[in-house]
Amino acid sequence: MTLQQLKYVDAVATYGSLSEASRRVFVTQPSLTEAIRTLEEELRIAIFSRTSRGVTVTREGDEFLASARQILEDAARIQAKYTGKAVRLPQFAVSTQHYAFAVEAFMDVVREFGVNRSSYDFTLRETVTSEIIDDVARHRSEVGVLYLSKRNKTALGKILRKEELVFDELFVSKPHVFLGKGHPLARKKSVDPGQLDDYPFISFEQGSENALYYAEEVMPSIDRKKNIRVRDRATMTNLILGLDGYTVASGALSELLNGPELVAVPLVYDDEIRVGLVHRKDVPLSRPGNAFVQAVRSRVASL
């Protein structure tokens, strides 16, 4: 077993295909494939499952990959200490629904692991629910952030178990309506869904996966008369402010990211938002991964 073989395994798991991995590590695909095959034969395990659709990491591969990445990080630190040469870039990826605290926690990780480094490779994906689950299951992201509720917990729980993913609850919140400070309902102590009928409901669209249990908002848009769907946080904020619109979320506002123009008003609605972290079962997190989890928990402790 060599460090080069470990780098090849890491690249295939990170990029999800042999062709992309070979391009990223500057080696021909046949050479990369042969190196991994030799490693699997030496260890007598199958690290990857190969199908007509590509490669996925096996359960044995999960365990091996966690150890391999730790070895690569340790080797990079030794090289940096004694040679001063360029080291392996610190890598970390997270996929999340549109939560400001997740973005702030990601920034904490970048500050911690990017300081005094000339380069690093971090990825933050604010994306749809189905892609969050798929990203973590397929090793494109180490951690995911999403919520469970009465409406979606049965369906999403079944999907998470099938993909051998774990949901670790962070906090529980009653639903809130996000409104502009100038909205006619912004000064209410609470809002009933019927009071929102005259205003557009701004929600995050979920691409081709439009089942209700994938929705990012606990109150389904099917119950609303006026609907606008968007893909990014900035557009949502602009529409809420420009159209006297609203969305429904956990009530966790960040002035840094959501802006000072928005307020969160409790919604009279019989459900709870259980926000949590999703990660692979029995697979240790990397140092940046653990740092992200700690940063998230610190950020939500005051919610």
C-alpha positions as CSV (number, residue, x, y, z in Angstrom):
1,M,0.0,0.0,0.0
2,T,1.4,3.4,-1.0
3,L,0.4,7.0,-0.3
4,Q,-0.2,7.4,-4.1
5,Q,-2.8,4.6,-4.0
6,L,-4.5,6.3,-1.0
7,K,-4.6,9.6,-3.0
8,Y,-6.2,7.8,-5.9
9,V,-8.9,6.3,-3.7
10,D,-9.6,9.7,-2.1
11,A,-9.9,11.3,-5.5
12,V,-12.4,8.7,-6.9
13,A,-14.5,9.0,-3.7
14,T,-14.4,12.8,-3.9
15,Y,-15.2,13.2,-7.5
16,G,-17.5,10.2,-8.0
17,S,-16.0,8.9,-11.2
18,L,-12.8,7.3,-12.4
19,S,-12.4,9.7,-15.4
20,E,-12.8,12.9,-13.3
21,A,-10.5,11.5,-10.6
22,S,-7.8,10.6,-13.1
23,R,-8.0,14.1,-14.6
24,R,-7.7,15.7,-11.2
25,V,-4.7,13.7,-10.1
26,F,-2.9,13.9,-13.5
27,V,-2.8,10.2,-14.3
28,T,-4.3,8.1,-17.0
29,Q,-7.6,6.4,-16.1
30,P,-6.1,2.9,-16.8
31,S,-3.2,3.6,-14.4
32,L,-5.5,4.8,-11.7
33,T,-7.9,1.9,-12.2
34,E,-5.0,-0.6,-12.0
35,A,-3.6,1.0,-8.9
36,I,-6.9,0.8,-7.0
37,R,-7.4,-2.8,-8.2
38,T,-4.0,-3.8,-6.9
39,L,-4.8,-2.1,-3.5
40,E,-8.1,-3.9,-3.3
41,E,-6.4,-7.2,-4.0
42,E,-3.7,-6.5,-1.4
43,L,-6.2,-5.6,1.3
44,R,-8.8,-8.3,0.2
45,I,-11.7,-5.8,0.2
46,A,-13.8,-4.0,-2.4
47,I,-13.4,-0.3,-1.8
48,F,-15.6,0.6,-4.7
49,S,-18.7,-0.9,-6.3
50,R,-18.5,-0.6,-10.1
51,T,-21.7,-0.4,-12.2
52,S,-22.7,1.0,-15.6
53,R,-23.6,4.2,-13.9
54,G,-20.2,4.7,-12.3
55,V,-18.6,3.9,-9.0
56,T,-19.8,4.1,-5.4
57,V,-18.0,3.5,-2.1
58,T,-18.8,0.2,-0.4
59,R,-19.4,-0.3,3.3
60,E,-15.8,-1.6,3.7
61,G,-14.7,1.2,1.6
62,D,-16.3,3.7,3.9
63,E,-14.2,2.5,6.8
64,F,-11.0,2.3,4.7
65,L,-11.6,5.8,3.3
66,A,-11.8,7.4,6.7
67,S,-8.5,5.9,7.7
68,A,-6.9,6.7,4.4
69,R,-7.8,10.4,4.6
70,Q,-6.4,10.6,8.1
71,I,-3.1,9.1,6.9
72,L,-3.0,11.6,4.0
73,E,-3.5,14.5,6.3
74,D,-0.8,13.2,8.8
75,A,1.6,12.7,5.9
76,A,1.0,16.3,4.6
77,R,1.7,17.8,8.1
78,I,5.0,15.8,8.4
79,Q,6.0,17.0,4.9
80,A,5.2,20.6,5.7
81,K,7.1,20.5,9.0
82,Y,10.3,19.0,7.7
83,T,10.5,20.1,4.1
84,G,8.4,23.3,3.9
85,K,7.0,22.0,0.6
86,A,3.5,22.4,-0.6
87,V,1.1,20.1,1.3
88,R,-2.1,18.3,0.5
89,L,-4.9,20.9,0.5
90,P,-7.3,20.7,3.5
91,Q,-10.6,19.4,2.0
92,F,-14.1,19.6,3.3
93,A,-17.6,19.7,1.7
94,V,-21.0,20.3,3.3
95,S,-24.4,20.2,1.7
96,T,-27.2,22.1,3.4
97,Q,-30.7,23.5,3.2
98,H,-30.7,27.3,3.3
99,Y,-29.7,27.9,7.0
100,A,-27.6,31.0,7.9
101,F,-26.1,29.2,10.9
102,A,-24.7,26.5,8.6
103,V,-23.0,29.2,6.4
104,E,-21.6,30.9,9.5
105,A,-20.3,27.5,10.8
106,F,-18.7,26.8,7.4
107,M,-16.9,30.2,7.6
108,D,-15.6,29.2,11.1
109,V,-14.1,26.1,9.5
110,V,-12.4,28.1,6.7
111,R,-11.0,30.5,9.3
112,E,-9.6,27.7,11.4
113,F,-8.1,25.5,8.7
114,G,-7.4,28.1,6.1
115,V,-5.3,30.4,8.3
116,N,-1.6,30.6,7.3
117,R,-2.3,28.5,4.2
118,S,-1.8,29.7,0.6
119,S,-4.4,27.3,-0.7
120,Y,-7.3,25.0,0.4
121,D,-10.3,23.2,-1.2
122,F,-13.6,23.7,0.7
123,T,-17.1,23.4,-0.8
124,L,-20.4,24.7,0.5
125,R,-23.5,23.5,-1.3
126,E,-26.8,25.2,-0.5
127,T,-29.0,22.8,-2.5
128,V,-32.2,20.8,-2.6
129,T,-33.1,18.2,-0.1
130,S,-32.7,15.1,-2.3
131,E,-29.2,16.3,-3.4
132,I,-28.1,16.8,0.2
133,I,-28.9,13.2,1.0
134,D,-27.3,12.0,-2.3
135,D,-24.2,14.1,-1.7
136,V,-23.5,12.6,1.7
137,A,-24.4,9.1,0.7
138,R,-22.1,9.3,-2.4
139,H,-19.2,11.0,-0.5
140,R,-19.5,14.3,-2.3
141,S,-20.1,15.9,1.1
142,E,-19.1,14.8,4.5
143,V,-22.0,16.4,6.3
144,G,-25.5,17.5,5.4
145,V,-27.9,19.8,7.2
146,L,-31.7,19.4,6.8
147,Y,-34.9,19.2,8.9
148,L,-37.4,16.6,9.8
149,S,-41.1,17.3,10.7
150,K,-44.3,15.4,11.3
151,R,-45.0,15.6,7.5
152,N,-41.7,14.3,6.2
153,K,-40.0,12.3,8.9
154,T,-41.5,8.9,7.9
155,A,-40.5,9.2,4.2
156,L,-37.1,10.9,4.8
157,G,-36.3,8.6,7.7
158,K,-36.8,5.6,5.4
159,I,-34.5,7.1,2.7
160,L,-31.8,7.9,5.3
161,R,-31.9,4.4,6.7
162,K,-31.7,2.9,3.2
163,E,-28.6,5.0,2.5
164,E,-27.1,4.1,5.9
165,L,-27.1,7.7,7.0
166,V,-27.6,9.1,10.5
167,F,-29.6,12.1,11.6
168,D,-28.3,13.9,14.6
169,E,-30.8,16.5,15.9
170,L,-29.4,20.0,16.6
171,F,-32.5,21.9,17.8
172,V,-36.3,22.0,17.6
173,S,-38.2,25.1,16.6
174,K,-41.8,26.0,16.0
175,P,-42.4,27.3,12.5
176,H,-41.9,31.1,12.0
177,V,-42.9,33.4,9.1
178,F,-40.1,35.4,7.7
179,L,-41.3,38.9,6.7
180,G,-39.9,42.3,5.7
181,K,-39.9,44.8,8.6
182,G,-42.4,46.9,6.6
183,H,-44.9,44.0,6.0
184,P,-48.4,44.6,7.4
185,L,-48.1,41.5,9.6
186,A,-44.5,42.2,10.8
187,R,-45.6,43.6,14.2
188,K,-48.0,40.7,15.0
189,K,-47.2,38.5,18.0
190,S,-48.2,35.5,15.9
191,V,-49.6,34.8,12.5
192,D,-52.3,32.4,11.4
193,P,-52.0,30.8,7.9
194,G,-55.2,32.4,6.8
195,Q,-53.8,35.8,7.4
196,L,-51.2,35.1,4.7
197,D,-53.6,34.3,1.9
198,D,-53.2,37.8,0.3
199,Y,-49.4,37.6,0.1
200,P,-47.1,35.5,-2.1
201,F,-45.5,32.4,-0.5
202,I,-41.8,32.3,-1.5
203,S,-40.4,28.8,-1.3
204,F,-37.3,27.0,-2.4
205,E,-38.0,24.8,-5.5
206,Q,-36.8,21.2,-5.3
207,G,-35.9,20.5,-9.0
208,S,-37.2,17.2,-10.4
209,E,-37.9,15.8,-6.9
210,N,-41.1,17.6,-6.2
211,A,-42.6,15.2,-3.6
212,L,-44.0,17.2,-0.6
213,Y,-41.6,15.5,1.9
214,Y,-38.6,17.1,0.1
215,A,-40.0,20.6,0.6
216,E,-37.7,22.9,2.6
217,E,-40.7,24.7,4.2
218,V,-42.8,22.9,6.8
219,M,-46.0,24.4,5.5
220,P,-46.6,23.0,2.0
221,S,-47.1,25.3,-0.9
222,I,-50.0,23.2,-2.1
223,D,-52.0,24.9,0.7
224,R,-51.2,28.4,-0.5
225,K,-53.0,30.4,-3.1
226,K,-50.0,32.5,-4.4
227,N,-46.7,30.7,-4.9
228,I,-43.3,31.8,-6.1
229,R,-40.4,29.3,-6.1
230,V,-36.7,30.3,-6.1
231,R,-33.3,28.6,-5.9
232,D,-31.2,30.9,-3.8
233,R,-31.3,32.9,-0.6
234,A,-30.6,36.4,-2.0
235,T,-33.5,36.1,-4.5
236,M,-35.8,34.9,-1.8
237,T,-34.9,37.9,0.4
238,N,-35.4,40.4,-2.5
239,L,-38.8,39.0,-3.3
240,I,-39.9,39.0,0.3
241,L,-39.0,42.6,0.6
242,G,-40.1,43.7,-2.9
243,L,-43.5,41.9,-3.0
244,D,-44.5,41.8,0.6
245,G,-43.9,38.1,0.4
246,Y,-43.1,35.6,3.1
247,T,-41.5,32.2,3.7
248,V,-41.7,29.7,6.5
249,A,-38.6,28.6,8.4
250,S,-37.2,27.8,11.9
251,G,-37.0,31.3,13.1
252,A,-33.2,31.2,13.2
253,L,-32.3,34.6,11.7
254,S,-28.8,35.9,11.0
255,E,-28.5,39.7,10.5
256,L,-25.1,39.0,8.8
257,L,-26.7,36.8,6.1
258,N,-30.4,37.5,6.2
259,G,-30.0,41.2,6.6
260,P,-31.5,43.5,9.1
261,E,-34.7,44.0,7.0
262,L,-36.3,40.7,7.9
263,V,-38.2,39.6,11.0
264,A,-39.4,36.2,12.2
265,V,-42.9,36.0,13.5
266,P,-44.3,32.7,15.1
267,L,-46.7,30.9,12.9
268,V,-49.8,29.2,14.4
269,Y,-49.2,25.8,12.8
270,D,-49.3,22.3,14.3
271,D,-45.8,21.0,13.5
272,E,-42.2,21.3,14.6
273,I,-39.0,21.8,12.7
274,R,-36.3,19.4,13.9
275,V,-33.0,20.6,12.3
276,G,-30.1,18.2,12.3
277,L,-26.9,17.0,10.8
278,V,-26.7,14.0,8.4
279,H,-23.6,11.9,8.0
280,R,-22.6,8.4,7.1
281,K,-23.1,5.7,9.7
282,D,-20.0,4.4,11.5
283,V,-17.7,6.6,9.4
284,P,-15.5,9.0,11.4
285,L,-15.5,12.6,10.4
286,S,-12.3,14.4,9.3
287,R,-10.8,17.2,11.3
288,P,-12.7,19.9,9.3
289,G,-15.8,17.8,9.6
290,N,-15.6,17.6,13.4
291,A,-14.8,21.3,13.5
292,F,-17.9,22.1,11.4
293,V,-20.1,20.0,13.7
294,Q,-18.7,21.8,16.8
295,A,-19.2,25.2,15.1
296,V,-22.8,24.4,14.2
297,R,-23.6,23.3,17.7
298,S,-22.0,26.5,19.1
299,R,-24.0,28.6,16.6
300,V,-27.3,27.0,17.5
301,A,-26.8,26.8,21.2
302,S,-28.4,30.2,21.7
303,L,-31.3,29.6,19.4
